[in-house]
Structures are given as C-alpha cells and as structure tokens.
Amino acid sequence: MSVLTKDIIERAFWTALQAFVAVYAVGGVGGSAAAKAGAIAAVAAGISVIKGALASKIGNPDSASSVPSI
C-alpha cells in the first residue's frame, strides 16, 4: 500500500470520527440521531477521500496535503 493511500485512509478515518462525534453530541442521543450521525460521518469521510486524491495532484504527490513540499 502506498504512502499516499495510507495517508488518505488515515485522514478519512479521523474525519469520519470527528464528524460522528460532533453531530452525535449536538444532535442528542437516540436511534435516529446515531443513524444520522453515521450517515453524515460517512459523507464527510467520502469528501475527505476525494479531497486527498485531488490534493495529491496539487501538492506533494505522496501526500494527501494540498501544501507543496518544501
């Protein structure tokens, strides 16, 4: 597995976790809230994957960061 792939997976995982916790904390506790939080977390992770793939074309090709390597 390439460094870029690992980077994108890690960023997507943490984005999903952060989104889930944020939405769940604000949305309250309950079956519906948990399902909505999970769906929002999945969408956020998907957006993170797309951003990481696109950023590798802009910045360092071995990183999901859009900041060019120095």
C-alpha positions as CSV (number, residue, x, y, z in Angstrom):
1,M,0.0,0.0,0.0
2,S,1.4,3.4,-1.0
3,V,2.2,6.2,1.4
4,L,-0.5,8.3,-0.3
5,T,-3.2,5.6,0.1
6,K,-2.3,5.2,3.8
7,D,-2.4,9.0,4.3
8,I,-5.8,9.3,2.6
9,I,-7.3,6.4,4.6
10,E,-6.0,7.9,7.9
11,R,-7.4,11.3,7.1
12,A,-10.8,9.8,6.1
13,F,-11.0,7.8,9.3
14,W,-10.3,10.7,11.5
15,T,-12.7,12.9,9.6
16,A,-15.4,10.4,10.0
17,L,-14.8,10.0,13.7
18,Q,-14.7,13.8,14.2
19,A,-17.9,14.3,12.2
20,F,-19.7,11.5,14.0
21,V,-18.8,12.8,17.5
22,A,-19.7,16.4,16.6
23,V,-23.1,15.5,15.1
24,Y,-23.9,13.0,17.8
25,A,-23.0,15.4,20.5
26,V,-25.1,18.2,19.0
27,G,-27.9,16.0,17.8
28,G,-28.5,14.2,21.0
29,V,-28.8,10.5,21.9
30,G,-31.2,8.1,20.2
31,G,-31.5,5.7,17.4
32,S,-32.4,8.3,14.7
33,A,-29.6,10.6,15.9
34,A,-27.0,7.9,15.8
35,A,-28.0,6.8,12.3
36,K,-27.9,10.4,11.0
37,A,-24.6,11.0,12.7
38,G,-23.2,7.9,11.0
39,A,-24.5,8.9,7.6
40,I,-23.0,12.4,8.0
41,A,-19.7,10.9,9.1
42,A,-19.7,8.6,6.0
43,V,-20.3,11.6,3.7
44,A,-17.6,13.6,5.4
45,A,-15.1,10.7,5.0
46,G,-16.0,10.4,1.3
47,I,-15.4,14.1,0.8
48,S,-12.1,13.7,2.7
49,V,-11.0,10.9,0.3
50,I,-11.9,13.0,-2.8
51,K,-10.0,16.0,-1.3
52,G,-7.0,13.9,-0.5
53,A,-6.8,12.4,-4.0
54,L,-7.2,15.9,-5.6
55,A,-4.7,17.4,-3.2
56,S,-2.0,14.9,-4.2
57,K,-2.3,16.4,-7.7
58,I,-1.8,20.0,-6.4
59,G,0.8,19.5,-3.7
60,N,3.2,16.7,-2.8
61,P,2.2,13.6,-4.9
62,D,3.0,11.3,-2.0
63,S,0.7,13.2,0.4
64,A,-3.0,14.0,0.8
65,S,-2.0,17.5,1.8
66,S,-2.5,20.3,-0.7
67,V,0.6,22.1,0.6
68,P,3.5,21.7,-1.7
69,S,6.6,20.0,-0.2
70,I,9.4,22.4,0.5
